[in-house]
């Protein structure tokens, strides 16, 4: 973690530390095979141990790390089975949430989403995978927050964070940052058109494409895993959803 830059204390120090640790995991600077000490993390970030402990507690609740007494912190290795189940849940809840968000969106909300989408496209052109994923997350969560359910907001955020580490491996191996950014165009058009059904369909297609790319990428680097078996489970869920 020596490449992590110290941060200046601000009001939400715990949130900053949480974001930095999550970014280190996404970047592969913290890996599942090793143990890390809270003291070492605090020294790398130039902060006290208190916000680090608080950040690790939050990340442990999300299932991203495990904090073991006298053994330090370990990054959890999420299984492909876990990934499939996360995307099954996302396919069930995010399309209707996107539709509700479009119905609830004010003119100011549409303007904000347009800005976030533009930012996503701009970052995508730089080829910075980590920044593109972060811009994608901001756009995605803003729209879903318009559904007006605070518990849903937190739940979806946790689901996305759970697979965020694996999401990094689809860039640039399976798709470019620009491809990821452009994948939001159909959804953005549905928002501008105030079309909830189109928004739901676009969200469903986006989540499915992301899941397929991620499953194939994980299987490609893990001998013995049959991607089709996991893809079939998502296809069955998608067929059920569209039939209803």
Secondary structure, 3 states (H helix, E strand, C coil): CCCCCCCCCCCCHHHHHHHHHHHHHHCCCCCCCCEECHHHHHHHHCCCHHHHHHHHHHHHHCCCEEEECCCEEEECCCCHHHHHHHHHHHHHHHHHHHHHHHHHCCHHHHHHHHHHHHHHHHHHHHCCHHHHHHHHHHHHHHHHHCCCCHHHHHHHHHHHHHCHHHHHHHCCCCCCHHHHHHCCHHHHHHHHCCCHHHHHHHHHHHHHHHHHHHHHHHHHCCCCCCHHHHHHHHHHHHHHHHHC
